């Protein structure tokens, strides 16, 4: 098992289907690239802006993982979206991406 410090960001790669409200009573979806993950959050690359404060769900993970957008910044490829995940068994216990650069193996 890999040992991680609380809040330690880990580089990874996965593609996730995300859902978020775009208008009252209407949900939008996007395919997001998961770039980093940590015990209470993640960094995604999306093709659409998802405003700070909006709820977001990772629909392609189990029954769906709820999260909240902490920040969204446009870059050359789309938008970098940082999210906070409230689930206690998020990473690495509940979900581990298929491609992870574990810190103790990265050197």
N, C-alpha and C positions, 0 to 999 in steps of 0.2 A: 504494500500500500504506500502511496506517495504521501509525504507529510507536507502540509501547507500551513502557512501562517494565516490567522484570521484576516480576511480582506485581501489576501494575496491574489493578484491578477495572473491568470494563466492564458497564454496564447493558445488558440484552438481554431478549429474549422468545422463548420457544419452549415447546412442550409435549413432554415426554419420557416414554416408558414406562420405568419403573425396576423392577428386581428386587432382592430382598434376602432373606436367610434369616430365617424367622419361627419355625422350630422345627427340630430336627435332621432333616435330609433333606427339608425342606419350604421352598419358595420362595414369597414373596408378591410381589405386583405393585401398582403404583400409577401413576397419571398425575401427573407432577410439572411444575410451572411453573418454567422456568429464568429466574431474575431477574437474576443476575450471573454473569460468567464471567471467568476469568483464566488465565494460562499453566499453572497447576498445580491448578486447583480451580474450584468453582462453588457458587452459592447457589440452592437449590431451595425451592419452596413445595409441601408435600405435605399430603395429607389424613390421613395416619397417622404416628404416631411411628416413627422409625427410629433406634434407639439408637446412641450414640457408639461407635465402634470396629467396627461391623458393615461387612462388604463390601457394596457396592452396584454395580449395573451399569446403564448406560444402554443398554437393549436396542434402542431405536429409532435408534441411531446406528451405521451400518455393521454390523460383526460383534459389536457391543456394546463399550462402553468400561467397563473396571473402575475402581472408585474405592473410597474408604473414608470412612465418616462421621466427621467431625471434631467436629461439634456438632449438637444438635437441640434447638430451643427452641419451645415452644408460643406461638402468637400468636392474634389474633382470628380468623384465617382458617384455621388448621390448625397446621402445623409448618414452621419455617424450618430447613432442613437444609443445613449447610455440608459439602462433601465435598472430599477431596484426590484429584486424579487423577495417577497415576504415569506415564502415557504421555507420552513426550517430544514427540510431535507432536499435542498435544491442541488448543490454541487459540493462535492463529488458523489454524495450518497444517493440522491434521487435520480440524477441525470449526469452522464458524462458524455461529452461529444465524441464522435468516432476518431477524431484527429486532435490530439492534445500534445503540447510541448511541455511535459512535466519539468519543473525547475531543476530537479535533481538529475535529470537526464539531458538537459540542454547544453551542458558544457562540453 
